[in-house]
Amino acid sequence: MNLDELYRETILDHNQSPRNKKELENPTKTVGLLNPTCGDQIRLDLQLEHGKVTDVGFTGHGCSISMASASMLTDAIKGKTVEEALALAGHFKAFLTGTPSPVTLGDLEALQGVSQFPSRVKCATLAHNALEKALNEETR
């Protein structure tokens, strides 16, 4: 299996068996975002305690890229501090524009091919934008 096939398998796995696809019962923060270009929609629920993401869930609908990206993101930020989660979102968005990430992005690296399709970058970053909106509001 080559790298492209591995990345494709990772995206399919997260789309078909999304991690953390759930509504939290009493979230600390909830943010909903819509990608008006294609209609992808996401709701991100966060449970924050002592400056850490203790639980996270997402719901919504959209293309396989946006749903897989949300699954990957929620998996990656659980247990991270607010600052670490924000940094991860920033590194991922920069990664999609061709900037090498100074940190390992884990499964999110499977989305690197999206950068070749500017309209799909919005799909891949929808959950990350929701996270930034939620956490930036939280820290004000």
C-alpha positions as CSV (number, residue, x, y, z in Angstrom):
1,M,0.0,0.0,0.0
2,N,1.4,3.4,-0.9
3,L,1.0,6.6,1.1
4,D,-1.9,7.9,-1.0
5,E,-3.8,4.7,-0.4
6,L,-3.0,4.8,3.3
7,Y,-4.3,8.4,3.5
8,R,-7.4,7.5,1.5
9,E,-8.1,4.6,3.9
10,T,-7.7,6.8,7.0
11,I,-10.1,9.4,5.6
12,L,-12.6,6.6,4.7
13,D,-12.3,5.1,8.2
14,H,-12.9,8.4,9.9
15,N,-15.9,9.1,7.7
16,Q,-17.5,5.7,8.0
17,S,-16.7,5.2,11.7
18,P,-16.4,8.8,13.1
19,R,-14.9,9.3,16.5
20,N,-16.7,11.5,19.0
21,K,-19.8,11.9,16.8
22,K,-22.2,12.7,19.6
23,E,-23.8,15.6,21.4
24,L,-22.5,16.3,24.8
25,E,-25.1,16.4,27.6
26,N,-23.9,19.6,29.3
27,P,-21.2,21.1,27.1
28,T,-19.2,24.1,28.4
29,K,-19.2,25.5,24.9
30,T,-21.2,24.8,21.7
31,V,-20.5,26.3,18.3
32,G,-22.2,25.7,15.0
33,L,-20.8,26.6,11.7
34,L,-22.0,26.3,8.1
35,N,-19.9,26.2,4.9
36,P,-22.1,28.2,2.6
37,T,-20.2,27.1,-0.5
38,C,-21.2,23.5,-0.2
39,G,-23.7,23.2,2.7
40,D,-21.5,21.3,5.1
41,Q,-22.7,21.9,8.6
42,I,-21.1,21.1,12.0
43,R,-21.9,21.6,15.6
44,L,-19.0,21.2,18.0
45,D,-19.6,20.6,21.7
46,L,-16.7,21.0,24.2
47,Q,-16.4,20.1,27.8
48,L,-13.7,22.3,29.3
49,E,-12.3,21.8,32.8
50,H,-9.3,23.6,34.4
51,G,-8.1,24.8,30.9
52,K,-8.3,21.4,29.3
53,V,-10.6,19.7,26.8
54,T,-12.0,16.9,28.8
55,D,-14.6,15.8,26.3
56,V,-15.6,16.8,22.8
57,G,-18.3,15.8,20.4
58,F,-19.6,16.8,17.0
59,T,-22.7,16.4,15.0
60,G,-23.6,17.6,11.5
61,H,-23.6,16.6,7.9
62,G,-21.4,17.1,4.9
63,C,-18.9,15.6,2.6
64,S,-16.5,12.9,3.7
65,I,-13.7,15.4,4.0
66,S,-15.5,17.6,6.5
67,M,-16.8,14.7,8.6
68,A,-13.5,12.9,8.6
69,S,-11.7,16.1,9.5
70,A,-14.1,16.7,12.4
71,S,-13.6,13.1,13.6
72,M,-9.8,13.4,13.4
73,L,-9.8,16.8,15.1
74,T,-12.0,15.7,18.0
75,D,-9.8,12.7,18.5
76,A,-6.6,14.8,18.5
77,I,-7.7,17.5,21.0
78,K,-9.2,15.4,23.8
79,G,-7.1,15.9,26.9
80,K,-5.2,18.9,25.4
81,T,-5.1,22.3,27.0
82,V,-7.0,25.1,25.3
83,E,-3.7,26.5,24.1
84,E,-2.6,23.2,22.7
85,A,-5.9,22.7,20.9
86,L,-5.8,26.1,19.4
87,A,-2.2,25.6,18.3
88,L,-3.1,22.3,16.6
89,A,-6.0,23.9,14.7
90,G,-3.6,26.7,13.5
91,H,-0.9,24.2,12.5
92,F,-3.4,22.2,10.6
93,K,-4.7,25.2,8.7
94,A,-1.2,26.3,7.8
95,F,-0.3,22.7,6.8
96,L,-3.2,22.8,4.2
97,T,-1.7,26.0,2.7
98,G,1.7,24.3,2.3
99,T,3.4,25.3,5.5
100,P,5.2,22.4,7.2
101,S,3.8,21.7,10.6
102,P,6.3,21.9,13.5
103,V,4.2,19.2,15.3
104,T,2.9,15.8,14.3
105,L,-0.7,16.1,13.2
106,G,-1.5,12.4,13.4
107,D,-4.4,11.3,11.3
108,L,-5.0,14.9,10.2
109,E,-2.0,14.5,7.9
110,A,-4.1,12.2,5.7
111,L,-5.9,15.4,4.5
112,Q,-2.7,16.9,2.9
113,G,-4.0,16.2,-0.6
114,V,-6.9,18.5,0.0
115,S,-4.6,21.5,-0.4
116,Q,-4.6,20.8,-4.2
117,F,-8.3,21.7,-4.2
118,P,-9.0,25.1,-2.7
119,S,-12.8,24.6,-2.5
120,R,-12.2,21.5,-0.4
121,V,-9.9,23.3,2.1
122,K,-13.0,24.9,3.5
123,C,-14.5,21.5,4.0
124,A,-11.4,20.2,5.8
125,T,-11.1,23.3,8.1
126,L,-14.8,23.7,9.1
127,A,-14.4,21.8,12.4
128,H,-11.1,23.6,13.1
129,N,-12.7,27.0,12.5
130,A,-15.5,26.0,14.9
131,L,-12.9,25.0,17.5
132,E,-11.1,28.3,17.2
133,K,-14.3,30.2,17.5
134,A,-15.4,28.3,20.6
135,L,-12.0,28.5,22.3
136,N,-11.3,32.1,21.5
137,E,-14.7,33.1,22.9
138,E,-13.9,30.9,26.0
139,T,-10.6,32.6,26.7
140,R,-11.8,36.2,26.4
